[in-house]
Amino acid sequence: MPYSETRKLLGTSIEVTVLSEDTKTPERIGYVFDYFSSIEQEFSRFLPESSLSLLNTYKKMSVSQRFLELMDVSKKMHRETNGLFNPLVSVEKLGYAHSFEQWDFEPTEWPIDTDFEAIRIAGDTITLQPGQSLDFGGIAKGWAVDNAALLLRMFGYDDFFVNAGGDIYASGNNDEASGGWVIGIENPFTEEIIASLILQDAAIATSGSYKRKWDIDRKKYHHLINPLTGGNENAIMSVTLVASSCTDSDGFTKSIFNAPASEGLRLIEQKGMEGLIFTVSGKLLYTKGLREKYRLDFFETDGQLSFV
């Protein structure tokens, strides 16, 4: 039978669903939410006493082993994307300094150092340079989803679904689908579901400019900053990636989003992934293997999109 629970953590809704006959399953799902809560307490930039906030304030601090692990994951992603993924970019400078639900956006002015390789790590101590502030919002959720999936496997579960605000890992089978879990794909222009695919033992994540966006003095902003330019005017509206891990699908969506639209599919396939790209001009591009591997099925559209 399915056991499912949803809670608000990490600034989003997190859903955990497990198919099991074990009556201890709800308690174990609670342990998974305890893990997500601990991630929020350690890595949220909105909590002044989080380890991340304290490091950003004091610039030098001893941190936990998992903090070092997330730093290693981020450094690897930074190098593999040639700098298009960078946790030192500052959305606070564009006004996103508080929880998005507060709708309080004021731009700030201070010098920002985005030289990620200049961060110093000695043992368990991290030293940031002046002008540097870390923000793991581009990868922490996906990384946490992978770890939550490992926790569920340690409990002995094979059939489960973890969704942290669209960063998803789907394991095994769902009673309602043949060979996996049905995932809906949104049209970023209408936010309606226009396609579905079947996911099994794989992860999926989407990054886009169509939800977390705001205006300051009639200028439009969104939360995905290009680390190479410091701006966020893009030819791509959203990117959805399917990968073996949610860390990869979450992190690489940011680099694809900030790349030229003409290079997007090549970069996705180069990383051994499958994915979809919606451009701001209304074009929909997707990799050839997506339909074959994941049974991608499109619904009728209103004609706003052109398939390429």
C-alpha positions in Angstrom: 0.0 0.0 0.0 1.2 3.6 -0.6 2.3 5.7 2.4 2.7 9.4 1.5 3.3 12.6 3.4 4.1 16.2 2.3 5.7 18.9 4.4 6.9 22.5 3.8 10.7 22.6 4.1 13.6 24.1 2.3 11.3 26.9 1.1 9.2 24.4 -0.9 6.8 21.4 -0.6 8.5 18.1 -0.1 6.6 14.9 -0.8 7.8 11.4 0.2 5.8 8.4 -1.0 6.7 4.8 -0.3 4.9 1.6 -1.4 5.2 -0.9 1.4 3.2 -3.3 3.6 5.4 -2.4 6.6 3.4 -0.5 9.3 6.6 1.2 10.4 6.8 3.0 7.1 5.1 6.3 8.3 7.7 6.5 11.1 10.5 6.0 8.7 9.2 8.6 6.4 9.3 10.9 9.4 13.0 10.2 9.7 13.4 11.3 6.1 11.7 14.6 6.9 13.9 15.0 9.9 16.9 14.7 7.5 15.5 17.4 5.2 14.9 19.6 8.3 18.5 19.2 9.3 19.6 20.2 5.8 17.5 23.4 6.1 19.0 24.2 9.5 22.5 23.8 8.2 22.4 25.3 4.7 19.5 27.8 4.5 20.7 31.3 3.7 17.5 32.7 5.2 18.3 31.4 8.7 20.8 33.6 10.4 22.1 30.8 12.7 22.6 28.2 9.9 26.2 27.1 9.3 26.0 28.6 5.9 24.9 32.0 7.2 27.5 32.0 9.9 30.3 31.1 7.4 29.1 33.9 5.1 29.2 36.4 8.0 32.5 35.5 9.6 34.3 34.2 6.4 36.2 31.4 8.3 34.7 28.6 10.2 34.9 24.9 11.0 32.1 23.0 9.3 30.6 19.5 9.3 31.6 16.6 7.2 28.5 16.9 5.0 29.2 20.6 4.5 32.6 19.6 3.1 30.9 17.0 1.0 28.5 19.5 -0.5 31.5 21.8 -1.2 33.2 19.0 -3.0 30.1 18.3 -5.1 29.9 22.0 -5.9 33.5 22.3 -6.9 33.2 19.3 -9.2 30.1 20.8 -10.8 31.8 24.2 -11.2 34.7 22.6 -13.0 32.6 20.4 -15.2 30.4 23.3 -16.3 33.4 25.7 -16.9 32.0 28.1 -14.3 28.4 28.1 -15.5 27.5 26.6 -12.1 28.8 28.8 -9.3 27.5 29.0 -5.7 29.1 32.4 -5.2 26.7 34.3 -7.4 24.5 36.6 -5.4 20.8 36.8 -6.0 20.7 39.1 -3.0 22.3 41.7 -5.1 19.2 41.6 -7.4 16.9 41.9 -4.4 16.3 38.2 -3.4 17.5 38.6 0.1 14.6 37.1 2.0 12.3 34.1 1.6 10.5 34.5 -1.7 7.0 34.4 -0.1 7.7 37.7 1.7 7.7 39.5 -1.6 10.3 42.0 -0.4 12.8 42.8 -3.1 15.3 45.6 -2.7 18.6 45.6 -4.7 21.8 45.9 -2.7 25.2 47.2 -3.7 28.5 45.6 -2.5 31.5 44.1 -4.3 31.1 40.4 -5.1 33.9 38.0 -5.6 32.8 34.9 -7.6 36.3 33.2 -7.8 35.1 29.8 -6.5 38.6 28.3 -6.8 39.9 31.0 -4.3 38.0 29.4 -1.4 40.4 27.8 1.0 39.7 24.5 2.7 42.1 23.1 5.3 40.8 20.1 7.2 37.3 21.0 8.3 37.9 24.7 8.1 36.6 26.8 5.1 37.9 30.3 4.5 36.0 32.6 2.1 37.6 35.6 0.6 36.3 39.2 1.2 33.2 39.7 -1.0 32.4 36.0 -1.1 29.1 34.5 0.1 28.0 30.9 -0.6 24.5 30.0 -1.7 23.8 26.3 -2.3 20.3 26.9 -3.6 21.3 25.6 -7.0 22.3 22.1 -5.9 21.5 21.4 -2.2 17.9 20.2 -2.8 18.9 17.7 -5.5 21.8 16.5 -3.3 19.5 16.1 -0.4 17.0 14.2 -2.5 19.7 11.7 -3.4 20.6 11.3 0.2 17.0 10.8 1.2 16.7 8.1 -1.4 19.8 6.4 0.1 18.1 6.5 3.5 15.0 4.9 2.2 17.0 2.2 0.5 18.8 1.6 3.9 15.4 1.0 5.3 14.9 -1.7 2.7 12.5 0.1 0.4 12.7 -0.3 -3.4 9.5 1.5 -4.6 9.4 5.1 -3.6 9.2 8.7 -4.8 10.9 11.8 -3.3 9.9 15.2 -4.7 11.5 18.4 -3.3 9.9 21.2 -5.2 10.4 19.5 -8.6 13.7 17.9 -7.8 12.6 14.3 -8.0 14.0 10.8 -7.5 11.8 7.9 -8.5 12.7 4.4 -7.5 11.1 1.1 -8.6 7.5 0.9 -9.6 4.3 2.7 -8.8 1.0 0.7 -8.7 -0.6 3.3 -11.0 2.1 3.2 -13.7 3.6 0.4 -15.8 7.4 0.3 -15.1 7.8 3.4 -13.1 6.3 6.7 -11.9 4.5 9.2 -14.2 6.0 12.7 -14.2 4.3 15.7 -15.7 6.2 18.3 -17.8 5.0 21.9 -17.5 4.6 24.4 -20.3 6.5 27.4 -18.8 4.3 29.9 -20.7 1.0 28.5 -19.3 2.2 26.3 -16.4 -0.1 23.6 -17.7 1.1 20.0 -18.0 1.8 19.3 -21.7 3.7 16.1 -21.6 4.4 13.1 -19.3 7.2 10.5 -19.0 7.8 7.4 -17.1 10.7 7.6 -14.6 12.2 4.5 -12.9 15.4 4.5 -10.8 16.3 7.9 -12.1 16.1 11.6 -11.2 14.6 14.6 -12.9 14.8 18.4 -12.2 13.7 21.6 -13.8 15.2 25.1 -13.7 13.4 28.0 -15.2 12.8 31.8 -15.0 9.0 31.7 -15.1 8.2 31.2 -11.4 10.6 33.0 -9.1 10.6 36.3 -10.8 10.1 39.9 -9.7 10.2 43.6 -10.8 12.3 46.4 -9.3 11.7 49.9 -10.8 10.1 48.2 -13.9 13.1 46.0 -14.5 12.4 42.3 -14.6 14.6 39.8 -12.6 14.6 36.1 -11.8 16.6 33.9 -9.5 18.9 32.2 -12.0 22.0 34.4 -12.4 24.6 33.7 -15.1 27.9 33.5 -13.2 29.9 34.6 -16.2 28.0 37.8 -16.9 26.3 38.6 -13.5 23.0 39.1 -15.4 20.0 37.0 -15.9 18.7 37.7 -19.4 18.5 34.3 -21.1 17.4 32.8 -24.4 16.1 29.8 -22.5 12.9 29.8 -20.4 13.3 26.4 -18.7 15.4 23.3 -18.8 14.4 19.8 -17.6 17.0 17.1 -17.2 16.8 13.4 -16.5 19.9 11.8 -15.0 21.0 9.0 -12.7 21.2 11.3 -9.7 19.2 14.3 -8.6 22.5 16.1 -7.8 23.4 16.0 -11.5 19.9 16.8 -12.8 19.5 19.7 -10.4 23.0 21.2 -10.8 23.4 20.8 -14.5 20.0 22.5 -15.3 21.6 25.7 -14.1 24.6 25.5 -16.5 22.3 24.5 -19.5 19.9 27.4 -18.6 22.8 29.9 -18.8 24.2 28.5 -22.0 23.2 29.6 -25.5 20.0 27.9 -26.6 21.7 26.5 -29.7 24.2 24.7 -27.5 21.7 23.3 -25.0 21.0 19.9 -26.5 24.6 19.2 -27.3 25.6 20.0 -23.8 22.9 17.7 -22.4 23.9 14.8 -24.6 27.6 15.4 -23.9 26.9 14.8 -20.2 25.1 11.6 -21.0 21.7 12.9 -20.0 18.3 13.4 -21.6 16.3 16.6 -21.4 13.9 19.3 -22.7 14.5 23.0 -23.4 11.9 25.6 -23.7 13.2 28.8 -25.3 11.8 32.3 -24.6 10.7 32.4 -28.3 8.4 29.5 -27.8 10.5 26.7 -29.2 10.6 23.3 -27.6 13.7 21.2 -28.1 14.3 17.7 -26.6 17.0 15.0 -26.9 16.3 12.1 -29.2 16.7 9.5 -26.5 14.1 11.0 -24.2 11.1 9.4 -26.0 12.8 6.1 -26.4 14.1 5.7 -22.8 11.4 7.4 -20.8 8.2 7.0 -22.9 7.8 10.7 -23.4 4.2 11.5 -24.4 3.0 14.9 -25.5 -0.6 16.2 -25.1 -2.4 18.7 -27.3 -1.0 22.2 -27.0 -2.6 25.6 -27.7 -0.1 26.3 -30.6 2.1 28.6 -28.5 5.0 26.2 -28.8 6.9 25.0 -31.9 8.5 21.6 -31.7 12.1 21.4 -33.0 
